[in-house]
Amino acid sequence: MTTIPLLSCERHCVCPNCTATHVTRDARPHTPFHPCAGLRGMTAPYAAEGVRCKVEAVEREDYIQGEVVQVNADGRPVMAIITTREDGNDCAVLAPTATARDRS
């Protein structure tokens, strides 16, 4: 009987802001996210283990009036989560939620 080795696509991910870790076995390109304690509960991406990066939440600095926006655990509105690495950056934009009214 011949033994054929299986290729492993196991990838270990860590969060630079908290102690959360993740192991993925999906071979397709993707970035897993998690509710990050270090970013006050905001959904943030993991980073591949060994990659130096900074993940930060950017608070909105404008007036939100009646818009439905995402807020962190402190109630502060957040407009983006930015990941900065040596070779570039990624940005997850948290746009306000659309609302509608019935005028009948």
C-alpha positions as CSV (number, residue, x, y, z in Angstrom):
1,M,0.0,0.0,0.0
2,T,1.3,3.4,-1.0
3,T,1.0,6.3,1.5
4,I,0.2,9.7,-0.1
5,P,0.9,12.8,2.0
6,L,-1.9,15.3,2.2
7,L,-1.1,18.9,1.7
8,S,-2.0,21.0,4.7
9,C,-3.4,24.5,4.2
10,E,-3.7,25.2,7.9
11,R,-3.0,28.8,8.7
12,H,-2.6,30.3,12.1
13,C,-3.9,33.8,12.8
14,V,-3.5,36.1,15.8
15,C,-4.8,39.5,16.9
16,P,-2.3,42.2,17.7
17,N,-4.7,43.9,20.0
18,C,-6.0,41.0,22.2
19,T,-5.3,37.4,23.0
20,A,-7.6,35.9,20.4
21,T,-6.3,33.3,18.0
22,H,-7.8,31.4,15.0
23,V,-6.8,28.4,12.9
24,T,-8.2,28.2,9.4
25,R,-8.0,25.3,7.0
26,D,-9.7,27.0,4.0
27,A,-7.4,27.2,1.1
28,R,-9.2,30.1,-0.5
29,P,-7.9,33.6,0.2
30,H,-9.8,35.1,3.1
31,T,-9.4,37.1,6.3
32,P,-11.3,35.9,9.4
33,F,-12.7,38.5,11.7
34,H,-13.6,38.4,15.4
35,P,-15.1,40.7,18.1
36,C,-11.9,42.2,19.5
37,A,-11.6,43.0,23.2
38,G,-8.7,45.3,22.5
39,L,-10.8,47.4,20.1
40,R,-13.7,47.7,22.6
41,G,-15.8,44.9,21.0
42,M,-15.5,46.0,17.3
43,T,-15.3,43.3,14.7
44,A,-11.6,43.3,13.6
45,P,-9.5,41.1,11.3
46,Y,-7.0,38.6,12.4
47,A,-3.4,38.8,11.1
48,A,-1.4,35.9,9.8
49,E,0.9,34.6,12.6
50,G,4.4,36.2,12.2
51,V,3.2,39.2,10.2
52,R,3.9,42.6,11.9
53,C,0.9,44.9,11.7
54,K,-1.2,47.4,13.5
55,V,-5.1,47.1,13.6
56,E,-6.9,50.2,14.8
57,A,-10.4,51.5,15.0
58,V,-11.0,55.0,13.6
59,E,-13.7,57.0,15.4
60,R,-16.0,59.3,13.5
61,E,-15.2,62.9,14.1
62,D,-18.3,64.4,12.5
63,Y,-21.8,64.9,13.8
64,I,-23.9,61.7,13.3
65,Q,-27.3,63.4,13.8
66,G,-29.9,60.6,13.3
67,E,-27.7,58.2,11.4
68,V,-27.6,54.5,12.5
69,V,-23.9,53.9,13.0
70,Q,-21.7,51.2,14.6
71,V,-20.5,52.0,18.0
72,N,-17.8,50.4,20.2
73,A,-18.4,49.2,23.8
74,D,-18.0,52.8,25.1
75,G,-20.8,54.1,22.7
76,R,-18.3,56.0,20.5
77,P,-19.2,55.8,16.7
78,V,-16.5,54.0,14.6
79,M,-16.2,54.7,10.9
80,A,-13.4,52.2,9.9
81,I,-11.1,49.4,11.0
82,I,-7.6,49.9,9.4
83,T,-4.9,47.3,9.2
84,T,-1.4,48.6,8.5
85,R,1.4,46.3,7.4
86,E,4.9,47.0,6.0
87,D,3.6,46.2,2.5
88,G,0.4,48.2,2.6
89,N,-2.9,48.5,4.4
90,D,-6.5,47.3,4.3
91,C,-9.6,49.2,5.4
92,A,-13.0,47.9,6.5
93,V,-15.4,50.9,6.2
94,L,-18.4,50.9,8.5
95,A,-20.9,52.9,6.6
96,P,-24.1,54.1,8.3
97,T,-27.1,51.9,7.9
98,A,-29.8,53.0,5.5
99,T,-33.3,53.6,7.0
100,A,-36.7,54.3,5.5
101,R,-40.0,55.7,6.7
102,D,-43.6,54.9,5.5
103,R,-45.3,58.2,4.7
104,S,-48.8,56.8,4.2
